Amino acid sequence: MADETPDISFKKQLPICIRYFNTTSYGIQEKFFRFIDVVDVSGENIARTILQELDRLNLDISYCRSQAYDGVSNLSGKFKGFQVCIAKVQLLAIYSHCANHRLNLAISKACSVANIRNAIGVISSVSNFFRESAGRIHKLETEVQDKLYLLKKGKHALKKMCRTRWVEKHDAVLTFLDTLPSPSVVLGTISESFESRVRNVFSFLHAIQSSEFSFSVVVLAEVLGLTLPLARKLQPEYMDVLEAMYLVEATLESLREQHYKSTDTFKKIFKESEKLAMEMGTQINKPRITNLQKNRSNFNSQTVEEYYRTAVNLPFMDLIIN
């Protein structure tokens, strides 16, 4: 198992890990060997580097039965990818795309629903805004002191939104929802002070208090709450393909059941979003509908509840399941 990534000094590092079956303990084990500096990240060079390292470690490539990487082209490419170069040396080394990475890609694709994508962007921007200043973090932590269970040792009330690891993105979304309406209150306080000139404080405040955000963040938390256990359980070293398939099917079954009972589950989601909006001093309203709208959901509906069900909830659930 390998994957290249830049370190803090912007040098490309290639960590090498071996997953094997221990005939003494009769269990699966993973062992990290070392980081290798790489400049040329082409599939051929990475393969050559890995094979040289295996020789140095006195590990025979003929015993290799599997390769596990993410889906980036220089690793998974069918013609010049790393996995093809290894397969030329050992045909039995079958390439597997990391299951958790595929889950990340699937959820990222599902988040292409306009309101969901915008909500994630707002959470990321607001979290970064607070994390850039110790003073702002202090104000926020003072505001959420009645929710101190969020403030674990060495961690802030708001987590940074990771671009690639959806386990961390899950946590960031759920934590942000748990802290609301505190960020809104603190932003309101900041907007009345001289610090309002530092960045787009008013824009952040308006975005958090919007109807679309209040509803979308609740939908996100509800659905991601079902996928988070799967994302975490796919990562341990003892995981095997049969257990992974079982967990995926169990998660799909939960999502399908929620989709099938969407009328009942949606009422609960909508009530929670209305409560959240009320706590921030706003209410859930239906956005203005136009004939040529392209940058946001544009569904005709009789009620506010019907609009958010057809424009946000059902499309998001459909994409997640698909």
Secondary structure by P-SEA (a helix, b strand, c coil): cbbbbbcccccbbbbbbbbbbcccccbbbbbbcbbbbbccccaaaaaaaaaaaaaaaccccccccccccccccccccccccaaaaaaaacccccccccaaaaaaaaaaaaaccaaaaaaaaaaaaaaaaaaacaaaaaaaaaaacccccccccccccccccccccaaaaaaaaaaaaaacaaaaaaaaaaaacccccccaaaaaaaaaacaaaaaaaaaaaaaaaaaaaaaaaaccccccaaaaaaaaaaaaaaaaaaaaaaaaaaaaaaaaaaaaaaaacbbbbbccccccccccbbbbbccaaaaaaaccaaaaaaaaac
